[in-house]
Amino acid sequence: MKNITRHTGKIRLHERLKNSINGNPQFILGVIDDPKRGLGWTFRTPKDSVLGYEIQNYIDRDMDITITIGTQYNTCMLNSIERIS
């Protein structure tokens, strides 16, 4: 994965994609960095990754999450998730 960046904000669901061939969930999500203006970053979860299951705990909840996203196969993908205490 290239061009990895760190973002902190709330996770919002944009689209639920079809499951992978192996049955694992995939999502297109957004992290809202600036809630006053509604600005943020859009990304997707990798295929056949545990991140597809882990991110479901944070979608549309009122808690700040720190994520890292990067580019892979010309697509912005989720790299890691960390909950802020």
N, C-alpha and C positions, 0 to 999 in steps of 0.2 A: 504494500500500500504506500502511496506517495502523498506528499503535501498534507500531512496530518496537522490539524488545528484543534484547539480546545475551545469549547463553548459552554457557558453556564446559562440555564434558563429552564423554562417549563416545556415539556414534551407534548406535542399535539399530533393527533392522527390525521393524515391527509387521505390515505387510501389503504385498504387491506387488499393485498395481492393474493393471487392463487397460491396455494401451498406448493412447495417444491415437489419434485418427483418422489422424494422420500417422505413427504407428508409434513415437513417442517414449515412453520408460518413465516410469511414475509410481509413487510409493511413499507409504505412510504410515509415518513414522519417529518416533523419540523421541530426545531428548538427555537423558542422565542427569546432572543437576547434582550430586546428593548420592548417591554410590554406596552409602554406609553404610545409608541408609534406602530407597534405590531410587526416589528422587523425581526428577522431571524434567518435560519438556514434550513434548507430542505435536504433530506438524505433518505437512503433506504437501508434496510437491514440486509446483511449478506445471506446468500442461500445456504441452507443446511448449517446454520450457526446457532449456538445456544443464545446468542444475543436476541434472536427473534422471540424467544420465550421470556428472557429477562426484561426486555423493554416493555412488555405488557403490564408489568407492575407499576410503571410510571406514566403511562399514556393518560392524558387529560386529568391528571391529579394536580393539586395545588401545592407542589413541592419543587424546589430547585434541584436540578440534576446537572452534573458536569459530564459532558461527553467529549470524546475525540472522534472526529470524522476525517476521512481522507478520500483520495480518488483511487479507484480501482476499476479497470475496464472502462475508462471514460465516464464513470458514474461516481457520485458522491455517496460514500458508504460509511456506516457506523463502524467504529473501531473498538471503542470501549465505553462503559457506563460507570459512573461513580456518584453515589448519593451524597449530598452535602449534609453533614450532621447539624 
